[in-house]
Amino acid sequence: MKEKTYFISAVASKYDIHPQTLRLYEREGLLVPSRSKGNTRMYAEEDLKKLEFILNLTREMGVNLAGIEIIINMKDKMEKMQRDFSLFLEELKKEFFVGREDVFEQKRQIALVKFQSPLVAPFQDEKKEK
C-alpha cells in the first residue's frame, strides 16, 4: 500500500505556516520531504509528525532553529541508544537466562533500576494537559 503524501501548500495550510517556512526547515536539514518525479516536495505522515514536534518547540517553548537541531539530534541519539540497549538486554537474556526466563524476571523485579520499556516516551506539552 502506498503511503499518503501531501503537497507543500496543503501542509502549510494545515499547520498555518508559510510555505517558505517549510523550505527554510528543509534548508536547515530539520525536515527532509521526499520529491516527486517533477521535483515537487511530498510530505509523508512521518514528516508531519516531525513538523508538529518542530512547531511545538518553536511556538510553545520559544526554541530557535539551532536549538531545534540540537534537540532533534539528541532525541535521535537517545532513540538509537535505547534500541542498542534493548538489543544488548536481549543478548544478555539469551546468554545467561535461556531456559531460565523466570529467574531473569525475578531479578528484574528486584533490581535497583527498573527497566520497563525500550521505547522513548513521546513528548507531551504540560501546558496543553492543564
Solvent accessible surface area in square Angstrom, and as a share of the most:
residue,aa,sasa,rsa
1,M,247,1.10
2,K,189,0.80
3,E,100,0.45
4,K,134,0.57
5,T,54,0.31
6,Y,48,0.18
7,F,115,0.48
8,I,24,0.12
9,S,73,0.47
10,A,49,0.38
11,V,1,0.01
12,A,5,0.04
13,S,88,0.57
14,K,128,0.54
15,Y,26,0.10
16,D,126,0.65
17,I,26,0.13
18,H,115,0.52
19,P,36,0.23
20,Q,95,0.42
21,T,38,0.22
22,L,0,0.00
23,R,67,0.25
24,L,58,0.29
25,Y,12,0.04
26,E,37,0.17
27,R,165,0.60
28,E,85,0.38
29,G,49,0.47
30,L,4,0.02
31,L,1,0.00
32,V,115,0.66
33,P,7,0.04
34,S,65,0.42
35,R,99,0.36
36,S,44,0.28
37,K,215,0.91
38,G,65,0.63
39,N,99,0.51
40,T,53,0.31
41,R,51,0.19
42,M,31,0.14
43,Y,1,0.00
44,A,15,0.11
45,E,73,0.33
46,E,133,0.60
47,D,24,0.12
48,L,4,0.02
49,K,142,0.60
50,K,73,0.31
51,L,0,0.00
52,E,84,0.37
53,F,32,0.13
54,I,0,0.00
55,L,10,0.05
56,N,21,0.11
57,L,6,0.03
58,T,37,0.21
59,R,129,0.47
60,E,60,0.27
61,M,103,0.46
62,G,63,0.61
63,V,34,0.19
64,N,103,0.53
65,L,48,0.24
66,A,63,0.48
67,G,18,0.17
68,I,0,0.00
69,E,80,0.36
70,I,102,0.52
71,I,56,0.28
72,I,13,0.07
73,N,72,0.37
74,M,109,0.48
75,K,74,0.31
76,D,71,0.37
77,K,134,0.57
78,M,101,0.45
79,E,49,0.22
80,K,108,0.46
81,M,131,0.58
82,Q,48,0.21
83,R,139,0.51
84,D,66,0.34
85,F,90,0.37
86,S,22,0.14
87,L,119,0.59
88,F,116,0.48
89,L,28,0.14
90,E,78,0.35
91,E,100,0.45
92,L,58,0.29
93,K,61,0.26
94,K,120,0.51
95,E,133,0.59
96,F,122,0.51
97,F,28,0.12
98,V,105,0.60
99,G,65,0.62
100,R,123,0.45
101,E,106,0.48
102,D,91,0.47
103,V,46,0.26
104,F,29,0.12
105,E,71,0.32
106,Q,115,0.51
107,K,113,0.48
108,R,68,0.25
109,Q,98,0.44
110,I,142,0.72
111,A,38,0.29
112,L,183,0.91
113,V,127,0.73
114,K,108,0.46
115,F,49,0.20
116,Q,157,0.70
117,S,56,0.36
118,P,62,0.39
119,L,142,0.70
120,V,52,0.30
121,A,84,0.65
122,P,106,0.67
123,F,89,0.37
124,Q,119,0.53
125,D,19,0.10
126,E,127,0.57
127,K,132,0.56
128,K,147,0.62
129,E,112,0.50
130,K,202,0.85
